[in-house]
Amino acid sequence: MNSRLTLASATLFTAGTIAWYAHLYVISAIEGLHPVAYPWPHSGFFDSFDHASIRRGYQVYREVCAACHSLDRIAWRNLVGVSHTADEARAMAEEVEYQDGPNDEGEMFQRPGKLADYMPAPYPNEEAARAGNAGALPPDLSLIVKARHGGADYIFSLLTGYVDPPAGVEIREGMNYNPFFPGGALSMARVLFDGLVEYDDGTPATTSQMAKDVVTFLHWAAEPEHDERKKTGIKAVILFSTLFVISVYTKRFKWGPIKNRKILVPMPMVALKES
């Protein structure tokens, strides 16, 4: 009897294990592998962005990603005081020609960019973007870190996760295998390779370093108030903690005796005589 129970338990355990791993395989094939939680320098309660990494990440975006992906919500002025000086941002903006107008003759004209201008898109419209990418539409990267499950961990894993498809997995022509992408096949090929860019500060441009820097830049682009929000939060915690201590002190030592005192009302003399 005991041997039968043991055999049945082992069979159930084996079947459950197989079902669990099959479930994981199906989920990873449909939704993509879950990214690892990386220790980002700005992930702590009291940590801020690495602004040197933001500067390097912008360089990676400008030299690699900007050929296909737009950054519609970021203006040149947003870089000032974060990754570049005002003169550097102004010089980069002036390298781009923007359409403006109309002028006094009612005609549109081209002018150098200003700090108030937003970063230019690589394509004039969606149709042109799809035509240049075999029908796929490169997403705007302004909010990409907030728009994807897994956030910065997912973007980093995607950029560094290109591998050859495993045995039995076929990828149609023009697609690339990446286990972190839902479905496993995406149109974007691997774009980061060791030494692809040359950093101004001499940092070795490895694939992982470039991925880390550009993800940090994109996280800042999606959440530019990040550092200020944390500073404001710390101030608020200090302020409200102080107010809480003052309120407890006031309640305990000021209002306590007043609320706990006894009030004796003497009975009228008339009432005493009648009794």
PLY file of the C-alpha trace (Angstrom):
ply
format ascii 1.0
element vertex 275
property float x
property float y
property float z
element edge 274
property int vertex1
property int vertex2
end_header
0.00 0.00 0.00
2.79 2.39 0.94
4.67 1.61 -2.26
1.57 2.43 -4.32
1.17 5.78 -2.54
4.84 6.56 -3.07
4.61 5.69 -6.77
1.47 7.82 -7.19
3.08 10.76 -5.40
6.17 10.51 -7.58
4.02 10.35 -10.72
2.03 13.41 -9.67
5.21 15.30 -8.81
6.75 14.46 -12.19
3.59 15.45 -14.06
3.37 18.71 -12.11
7.01 19.51 -12.85
6.56 18.87 -16.56
3.39 20.97 -16.63
5.12 23.82 -14.80
8.09 23.94 -17.16
5.80 23.62 -20.17
3.83 26.57 -18.80
7.04 28.58 -18.47
8.02 27.71 -22.04
4.65 28.81 -23.40
4.69 32.04 -21.38
8.25 32.89 -22.45
7.38 32.14 -26.06
4.31 34.39 -26.01
5.23 37.17 -23.57
9.02 36.93 -23.67
11.45 36.10 -20.89
11.09 38.14 -17.74
14.09 40.49 -17.44
16.51 40.35 -14.55
16.21 43.13 -11.96
19.44 45.08 -12.39
20.90 47.30 -9.61
20.50 50.66 -11.34
22.41 53.49 -9.62
19.24 55.60 -9.44
16.87 52.91 -8.12
17.24 53.67 -4.40
15.08 56.03 -2.38
17.95 58.49 -1.96
19.71 57.89 -5.31
19.70 60.20 -8.32
20.55 59.70 -11.98
24.15 59.29 -13.07
24.34 62.41 -15.22
27.61 61.36 -16.85
25.79 58.21 -17.98
22.91 60.35 -19.30
25.40 62.34 -21.39
26.96 59.16 -22.79
23.49 57.69 -23.34
22.47 60.71 -25.40
25.55 60.17 -27.54
24.51 56.55 -28.14
20.97 57.65 -28.98
22.21 60.35 -31.35
24.71 58.16 -33.18
22.79 54.87 -33.19
19.11 55.08 -32.24
18.14 58.41 -33.81
18.41 56.91 -37.29
15.08 55.12 -36.73
13.55 56.24 -33.42
12.17 59.67 -32.57
12.25 61.47 -29.23
9.26 63.75 -29.66
8.82 64.93 -26.07
12.37 66.13 -25.48
13.48 69.62 -26.48
17.07 70.79 -26.69
16.54 72.96 -23.62
15.77 69.85 -21.56
19.41 68.79 -21.86
20.69 72.00 -20.28
21.91 71.41 -16.75
21.32 67.67 -17.04
23.87 66.39 -19.54
25.06 69.45 -21.45
25.71 73.13 -20.96
23.51 75.75 -22.61
26.20 76.49 -25.22
26.59 72.78 -26.07
22.84 72.26 -26.42
22.50 75.42 -28.50
25.31 74.32 -30.82
23.69 70.90 -31.34
20.31 72.50 -32.02
21.83 74.85 -34.63
23.14 71.86 -36.57
19.54 70.93 -37.44
17.40 72.84 -39.95
13.79 73.46 -38.91
10.94 74.65 -41.08
9.43 77.91 -39.89
7.18 80.64 -41.20
5.43 81.95 -42.99
7.59 85.02 -43.59
6.43 88.43 -44.82
5.93 86.96 -48.30
3.82 84.12 -46.94
6.44 81.46 -47.63
7.89 78.83 -45.32
11.62 78.89 -44.74
14.37 76.90 -43.09
16.22 78.16 -40.03
18.79 76.76 -37.57
17.37 75.11 -34.51
16.91 76.83 -31.16
16.86 75.56 -27.59
13.06 75.70 -27.61
12.82 73.29 -30.58
12.10 69.63 -30.05
14.49 66.98 -31.31
13.88 66.14 -34.96
12.21 62.91 -36.01
14.03 60.62 -38.46
10.94 60.32 -40.69
8.38 62.92 -41.75
5.38 60.65 -41.05
4.32 57.13 -40.08
4.07 55.91 -43.66
7.64 56.92 -44.40
8.80 55.22 -41.21
7.09 51.95 -42.17
8.39 52.14 -45.72
11.94 52.50 -44.43
11.65 49.56 -42.01
9.95 46.83 -44.04
6.52 47.68 -42.67
7.52 47.91 -39.00
6.98 51.17 -37.13
9.89 52.15 -34.84
8.30 53.42 -31.61
9.00 56.84 -30.19
11.45 56.50 -27.29
10.31 59.44 -25.17
8.27 57.25 -22.80
9.50 53.80 -23.80
10.84 52.97 -20.33
7.43 53.71 -18.80
5.51 52.08 -21.64
7.07 48.62 -21.37
6.56 46.05 -18.64
9.87 45.68 -16.86
10.92 49.25 -17.64
14.66 49.85 -17.78
15.42 46.17 -17.06
13.42 45.12 -20.12
15.04 47.65 -22.46
18.54 46.70 -21.29
17.79 42.99 -21.62
16.34 43.51 -25.09
19.37 45.47 -26.33
21.82 42.86 -25.03
19.70 39.73 -25.51
20.14 38.92 -29.21
21.08 35.25 -29.66
20.71 32.58 -32.29
17.29 30.88 -32.20
17.26 27.56 -30.35
16.77 24.27 -32.12
13.28 23.88 -33.51
12.55 27.62 -33.60
12.30 29.14 -37.05
12.44 32.90 -37.65
11.18 34.18 -40.96
13.45 36.18 -43.19
14.02 39.77 -42.10
13.24 39.04 -38.45
15.66 38.64 -35.53
15.41 36.35 -32.53
15.40 37.86 -29.07
13.92 35.82 -26.19
12.98 38.95 -24.22
10.67 40.22 -26.97
7.08 38.92 -26.91
6.90 36.19 -29.53
10.69 36.05 -29.79
10.97 37.66 -33.24
11.32 41.37 -33.91
12.25 43.51 -36.88
15.01 45.49 -35.16
18.38 43.85 -35.59
21.15 44.05 -33.03
22.50 47.60 -33.12
25.05 47.72 -30.29
28.51 46.28 -30.79
31.72 46.79 -28.85
33.49 49.99 -29.87
30.57 51.31 -31.92
30.86 54.80 -30.44
33.79 56.70 -28.94
32.94 58.32 -25.64
34.34 61.77 -24.96
35.27 60.85 -21.38
37.24 57.76 -22.41
34.79 55.19 -21.03
35.19 51.83 -22.86
32.23 51.50 -25.22
31.32 47.88 -24.62
27.91 46.58 -25.62
26.69 46.40 -22.03
28.09 49.86 -21.22
26.36 51.46 -24.20
23.11 49.66 -23.35
23.32 50.82 -19.74
24.01 54.42 -20.77
21.28 54.69 -23.39
18.73 53.08 -21.04
19.70 55.57 -18.33
19.20 58.39 -20.85
15.81 57.02 -21.91
14.76 56.60 -18.27
15.60 60.25 -17.69
13.68 61.20 -20.87
10.62 59.36 -19.57
10.96 60.76 -16.05
12.92 64.05 -16.13
11.48 65.07 -12.75
13.01 61.98 -11.10
15.75 63.71 -9.10
13.63 66.69 -8.11
10.78 64.41 -7.07
13.03 62.47 -4.71
14.43 65.66 -3.20
10.93 66.99 -2.69
9.89 63.67 -1.17
12.74 63.76 1.35
11.81 67.31 2.34
8.17 66.30 2.70
9.04 63.31 4.89
11.18 65.50 7.16
8.50 68.19 7.35
5.57 65.88 8.04
7.60 63.84 10.53
8.36 67.02 12.45
4.71 68.06 12.36
3.69 64.60 13.57
6.05 64.79 16.55
4.76 68.28 17.40
1.15 67.09 17.16
1.87 64.12 19.45
3.57 66.41 21.97
0.68 68.87 21.83
-1.88 66.10 22.24
-0.04 64.45 25.12
1.21 67.35 27.20
-1.09 70.25 26.29
-4.51 68.79 25.63
-4.09 65.71 27.85
-4.61 67.49 31.20
-7.50 69.50 29.80
-9.32 66.48 28.40
-8.73 64.35 31.52
-9.68 66.86 34.18
-12.77 66.41 36.34
-15.34 69.19 36.61
-17.34 69.18 39.87
-20.57 71.10 39.86
-21.72 71.93 43.43
-25.35 71.22 44.11
-27.54 74.22 44.84
-28.38 74.90 48.51
-32.09 74.77 47.71
-31.77 71.22 46.53
-29.94 70.25 49.71
-32.71 71.72 51.94
-35.45 69.96 49.99
-33.71 66.64 50.35
0 1
1 2
2 3
3 4
4 5
5 6
6 7
7 8
8 9
9 10
10 11
11 12
12 13
13 14
14 15
15 16
16 17
17 18
18 19
19 20
20 21
21 22
22 23
23 24
24 25
25 26
26 27
27 28
28 29
29 30
30 31
31 32
32 33
33 34
34 35
35 36
36 37
37 38
38 39
39 40
40 41
41 42
42 43
43 44
44 45
45 46
46 47
47 48
48 49
49 50
50 51
51 52
52 53
53 54
54 55
55 56
56 57
57 58
58 59
59 60
60 61
61 62
62 63
63 64
64 65
65 66
66 67
67 68
68 69
69 70
70 71
71 72
72 73
73 74
74 75
75 76
76 77
77 78
78 79
79 80
80 81
81 82
82 83
83 84
84 85
85 86
86 87
87 88
88 89
89 90
90 91
91 92
92 93
93 94
94 95
95 96
96 97
97 98
98 99
99 100
100 101
101 102
102 103
103 104
104 105
105 106
106 107
107 108
108 109
109 110
110 111
111 112
112 113
113 114
114 115
115 116
116 117
117 118
118 119
119 120
120 121
121 122
122 123
123 124
124 125
125 126
126 127
127 128
128 129
129 130
130 131
131 132
132 133
133 134
134 135
135 136
136 137
137 138
138 139
139 140
140 141
141 142
142 143
143 144
144 145
145 146
146 147
147 148
148 149
149 150
150 151
151 152
152 153
153 154
154 155
155 156
156 157
157 158
158 159
159 160
160 161
161 162
162 163
163 164
164 165
165 166
166 167
167 168
168 169
169 170
170 171
171 172
172 173
173 174
174 175
175 176
176 177
177 178
178 179
179 180
180 181
181 182
182 183
183 184
184 185
185 186
186 187
187 188
188 189
189 190
190 191
191 192
192 193
193 194
194 195
195 196
196 197
197 198
198 199
199 200
200 201
201 202
202 203
203 204
204 205
205 206
206 207
207 208
208 209
209 210
210 211
211 212
212 213
213 214
214 215
215 216
216 217
217 218
218 219
219 220
220 221
221 222
222 223
223 224
224 225
225 226
226 227
227 228
228 229
229 230
230 231
231 232
232 233
233 234
234 235
235 236
236 237
237 238
238 239
239 240
240 241
241 242
242 243
243 244
244 245
245 246
246 247
247 248
248 249
249 250
250 251
251 252
252 253
253 254
254 255
255 256
256 257
257 258
258 259
259 260
260 261
261 262
262 263
263 264
264 265
265 266
266 267
267 268
268 269
269 270
270 271
271 272
272 273
273 274
